């Protein structure tokens, strides 16, 4: 009977990883874990301690720092695969999973399914002919070299890309390789995995090529398997059930999706919400249950498409099942900096970026040209961002793969503040209280169209008190709203007082907070 060695790439939540590993190995299967080197050492030690003595668990011999879209994800996978091949000689299949994946069938069902056919299961569509890539660059992923991370080094990424494009620095794809693309969630036979490892040692030219492609976890294994394995032994599908929204983001499953998941023609599902504790408990028991009576209706994607279509033409009367949870998530922290002087907030945000690793975004609901990642179109206009504010914020949390995010808002956006504070997430507000000189108010009046270069001094003199009152009124409305977690950092407060405010708001150490409070020229116009 089949024995599965699960290849787990993960980077957080050590308790959940220990539980996942224990559930998967309790029935005789194996697991090889690569825990991101960016994560705290203490978290990794907790996983090792929690799984100590379990002979069905091994760890990648080398931990590396992983980044979305980078070769590091493929390299981490290879390290985990190598460890699994060496540690588990009885493993017949190797199944790629993440910390968000859970079994939606019993182990008995999964093993018999794999025994039934001697096949590899991996999505592998022709890179150039298929329409697997819906948006963004396509052949440029391959023909140009990508040394920088698009998420963390955006300027360098695009500078390098456009420089190569302008200079015509295209490169050739290895001639005997037909590049394929597909989901990274595959299940491969032992023989195939061993062939892949041999290939990585023999074909240094192909390895060099893929190391500088963009998002190689969607092309590397897909291409090599198709190169090494006869077509008749490959099923071009993933055994992991997953769906994507119109904006290209994965659909998250919650407690009420248990029956839906079990009816899908798949062995695992991704991604399960961290908040879906009851669903996780039921699925954990299911894998060891020995149950085989699964009725496969496979309606998930069809239902998703149908309901999406009804929503587009205004005939969706009931909430869509994948939207039953509109919260940002209880486990997430949204930190909002509100300041009328946008340059002051941006200056503080720049210092926070420099001294912490908290992702932060400037006035995304106020400035059209705020740098944002490509989220499938939802980010393109202020109107779309505001209308889909919670969906946008969920995508940004997912994009940056974080539970903490800072944004800036104008104090006039009281409706947005109220909406975010009504969410289940942990929301905090830091108001920057500034002085407003007459020169600043005149400049503000011109920026918002209340005055122009030809406006007389007499008219400006009459206008300034009203503008000043408007600004103070916005601040008063925020304070009247009595938002929990509302703190104020004042221009004329001492460094010590402002450091205490920042320490509470950001949950950082006192030294870091003091350094931020001492940001040079922070409140200068």
Secondary structure by P-SEA (a helix, b strand, c coil): ccccccccccccaaaaaaaaaaaaaccbbbbbbbccccccaaaaaaaaaaaccccccccccbbbbbbcccaaaaaaaaaaaaaaaaacccccbbbbbcccccccccaaaaaaaaaaccccbbbbcccccccccccccccccccccccccccccaaaaaaaaaaaaaaccccccccccbbbbccccccccaaaaaaaaaaaaccaaaaaaacccccccccaaaaaaaaccccccccccccbbbbbccccbbbbbcccaaaaaaaccccccccccccaaaaaaaaaaaaaccccccccccaaaaaaaaaaaaaaaccccccccccccccccccbbbbbbbbcaaaaaaaaaaaaaacccbbbbccccccccccccccccccccaaaaaaaaaaaaaaaaaaacccbbbbbbcccaaaaaaaaaacccbbbbbbbbbbbcaaaaaaaaaaaccccccccaaaaaaaaaaaaaaaaaaaaaaaaaccccbbbbbccccaaaaaaaaaaaccccaaaaaaaaaccccccc
